Amino acid sequence: MDQQARDLDTLARTLWGEARGEGRQGMIAVAWVILNRARKPCWWSRNKGDGIEDDTIEAVCRDPWQFSCWNVSDPNRAKLLAVDTADPAFRLALAVAEDALAGRLPPDPTSGACHYKVSSLPWPKDWGEPRDADFVHGHHAFYRGIA
């Protein structure tokens, strides 16, 4: 599988794993976070020696501790790896991923967010001082300007 195909597959699986209960708009918002990170390469896409090409969509999603659905300890990871197009939510995730990589998404509703969390979860200590979300969709709160 070439890098473009790995990026598409990884993006679709990440959208499914992170936002399958949030509908198309929720998947679009998460896709924008991933695209924003890819456009601003940083520590989140440069885990050396992991066998994933740095500064790719695949690296943004799969480098350790970036998106919990890829964490080895996540109980949903096996489902993420096994899901296929028989699942309607995965078909939607694949369509959103295709649109994202082709530049066909609507404008970024997150206004450039590179981070998000489930709203009900506590504020991550390594994100600095707690603050209000820049954008909220469903159960996700999105943030700009977190290093």
C-alpha positions in Angstrom: 0.0 0.0 0.0 1.5 3.4 -1.0 1.5 6.4 1.4 -1.6 8.0 -0.2 -3.6 4.8 0.4 -2.2 4.5 4.0 -3.2 8.1 4.6 -6.8 7.5 3.4 -7.2 4.2 5.3 -5.7 5.7 8.5 -7.8 8.9 8.3 -11.0 6.9 7.7 -10.3 4.6 10.6 -9.4 7.5 12.8 -12.7 9.3 12.0 -14.6 6.1 12.7 -12.7 5.5 15.9 -13.0 9.0 17.2 -16.3 10.3 15.9 -18.5 7.5 14.6 -21.3 8.6 17.0 -21.0 12.3 15.9 -22.4 12.0 12.4 -20.9 13.6 9.3 -20.4 17.1 10.9 -18.5 15.6 13.8 -16.3 13.6 11.5 -15.6 16.7 9.4 -14.6 18.6 12.5 -12.2 15.8 13.6 -10.9 15.6 10.0 -10.1 19.3 10.1 -8.1 18.8 13.3 -6.0 16.1 11.5 -5.6 18.3 8.4 -4.6 21.3 10.6 -2.0 19.2 12.3 -0.7 17.8 9.0 -0.4 21.4 7.7 1.6 22.4 10.8 4.1 19.6 11.3 5.2 19.4 14.9 5.9 16.8 17.6 2.6 15.1 16.9 3.8 13.7 13.6 7.5 13.0 14.2 7.9 9.9 16.4 11.3 8.7 15.1 11.8 5.0 14.6 8.2 3.9 14.5 8.1 2.8 10.9 5.6 5.5 9.9 6.7 8.2 7.5 6.9 11.5 9.4 4.7 14.5 8.7 2.0 12.4 6.9 -1.7 12.0 7.8 -0.8 8.5 8.9 1.8 9.9 11.3 -0.5 12.6 12.6 -3.1 9.9 13.5 -1.0 7.0 14.5 2.0 8.4 16.3 1.7 7.4 20.0 -0.8 9.2 22.2 -2.3 11.4 19.5 -5.7 9.8 18.9 -6.8 7.4 21.6 -8.4 5.0 19.2 -4.9 4.0 18.0 -3.5 3.5 21.5 -2.5 -0.1 22.0 -4.3 -0.1 25.3 -7.6 1.2 23.9 -10.3 -1.4 24.1 -11.8 -0.3 20.7 -8.5 -0.6 18.8 -9.3 -4.2 17.7 -12.6 -3.0 16.3 -10.9 -0.1 14.6 -8.5 -2.5 12.8 -11.3 -4.9 11.8 -14.0 -2.5 10.7 -14.9 -2.5 7.0 -17.3 -1.0 4.5 -20.1 -3.3 5.8 -20.4 -0.8 8.6 -22.4 2.3 7.6 -20.5 4.6 9.9 -17.2 3.4 8.4 -18.6 4.1 4.9 -19.4 7.6 6.0 -15.9 8.0 7.6 -14.3 6.8 4.3 -16.4 9.3 2.3 -15.3 12.2 4.7 -11.7 11.0 4.5 -11.8 11.0 0.7 -13.3 14.5 0.7 -10.7 15.7 3.2 -7.8 14.4 1.2 -9.2 15.7 -2.1 -9.8 19.2 -0.6 -13.6 19.0 -0.8 -14.5 19.5 2.8 -16.6 22.6 3.8 -14.7 25.4 5.5 -13.1 24.5 8.8 -15.7 24.8 11.6 -13.0 24.5 14.2 -11.2 27.7 12.9 -7.8 26.0 12.9 -8.1 23.7 16.0 -5.3 21.2 16.4 -6.7 19.6 19.6 -10.1 18.4 20.9 -11.4 16.2 23.7 -14.6 14.7 24.8 -16.3 17.5 26.6 -17.1 15.5 29.7 -13.5 14.4 30.3 -11.2 16.4 32.6 -8.9 19.0 31.2 -5.5 17.4 30.3 -2.8 18.8 32.6 -0.3 19.1 29.8 -2.6 21.4 27.9 -1.9 24.3 30.3 -4.6 26.2 32.1 -8.2 25.1 31.4 -10.2 27.4 29.1 -13.4 27.5 27.1 -13.6 25.6 23.9 -13.2 27.4 20.6 -15.8 25.2 18.9 -18.1 22.4 20.2 -19.9 19.7 18.2 -21.8 16.9 19.9 -19.6 15.5 22.6 -16.4 17.0 21.4 -14.8 20.4 22.4 -12.2 21.8 20.0 -9.2 24.1 20.9 -6.8 26.3 19.0 -3.4 27.4 20.4 -2.5 24.4 22.5 1.2 23.6 22.1 
